[in-house]
C-alpha cells in the first residue's frame, strides 16, 4: 500500500499537460504515492451539467490531498450555451468548481509564495524578491452570494430604516430591480482572525520580519474595518514581528516600486487574488506562480495560471508553476527532503539558463529554440 493517496485532477486545457510532466518529476524523486484520477472541469459541465461531479467529491474525501491542474470558466450565458442540448433550459447554472471545493472542504487558507529565482530573465526588479501571500479563501468578495436581477425582498430589506440605509438604497427601485446586480462581501471575525494568525505564525516560523495587511477600510468601513481591527489584535501576540497596513490600491504601487521591502502579505479573498497575481508578475509571471488551498484536514494544490485554451495540446507552456505547486504538496505531506531537493533542481535549471520555455526566452510560443513543456520538466527531473 502506498504511503500517500493523492486525488489527481488535471482539469482543463494545459492543466493536462503540466500535470502529466509533473508526474514524471514526482516519479523521478521517488514519492511513494497512489494517484487517483478524478473528474473536474468544463468537459463535465458541458456533458453532465456539473463541473464537480459527486464522484469526485467522494474521491477527495478518501484521499490525503489533491493535485489540480487548471480550470476553464466562462460567464453564465456562455456556459449555458455550451451545455449538451439535453441539459439546456433545465435551470442549471455554472459555478466555479474550485470555489466550491474551497468552501466544501473549508480550505480557508490560500498560500501563494512569490519568489524570484536567480538567473530568471523575467525578474525585472531583481533576484531578491521573496514574498508570501496569505489569502482568506472562503469568505469576502468571492463568497458566491449574489443576485441578478435584484430580488425585491433583498432590496426591501436594504431600504428598511431599521436594517439598511434608506437614502442610499431606494434609488435601486428607481432604476428598476431587473437592471440591478448585487454581489456581497461577507466576512466573519473568525475568518479574519484565522488568516491573520496564520500569516504571523508563518512569519514567526520562517524568520520573516514583517506582516502587511492589505485592505481598504477607509471605504469598506465595516468589512475592511473588521479585518483591520482583528489584524491589530492578533499582531499583539507577535511582538518581534512588525505589523504594517496598506490600502489595496497603494499596495499595488508599492509592490512595483519597492517589492524587497515586504515579507508576508495577508488579505481577504479578492484583494489576495489581486496582489498575488501582481506579485507573480514581479518574479516571472504565472509560469512561476504556485499555490495551495489548505484546510484543517485537507488541501488542494494548484498553480494560479488558467487553462490557456490557445496553447492547449501544443506542449509549449512553462510547467514550473505546476512543479513548484507539487513542491508545496510535498511540504504539506511532510516529505521535506523531497520538497527541498525539488526546489533546488528548479532553481538550478533556472540559473543555468540552458533550457527556457518561450516566456523565459522572450519569444512567441512555438518558436524554434524555446524549450517545450516536456523538455523543461525532463531537465528538472534530470537534476534529481
Secondary structure, DSSP 8 states (H G I E B T S, - for coil): --SEEEEEEEESTTHHHHHHHHHHHHHHHT--EEEEE---SHHHHHHHS-SS-HHHHHHHHTSSEEEEEE-----HHHHHHTS-GGGTTS------HHHHHHHHTT--EEEEEEE--TT-TT-TT-S--EEEEEEE-SSBTTS--EEES--HHHHHHHH-TTTS-HHHHTHHHHH-GGG-EEE--B--HHHHHHHHHHHHHHHHHTT--EEEEEE-TTTSTTHHHHHHHHHHHHHTT-TTSEEEEEEHHHHHHHHHH-GGG-SEEEE-HHHHHHHHHHHHHHTT-GGG---EEE-SS-EEEE-SS---GGGTTSS-S--HHHHHHHHHHHHHTT-HHHHHHHHHHHHHHHHH-SS-BHHHHTS-TT-TTSB-HHHHHHHHHHH-
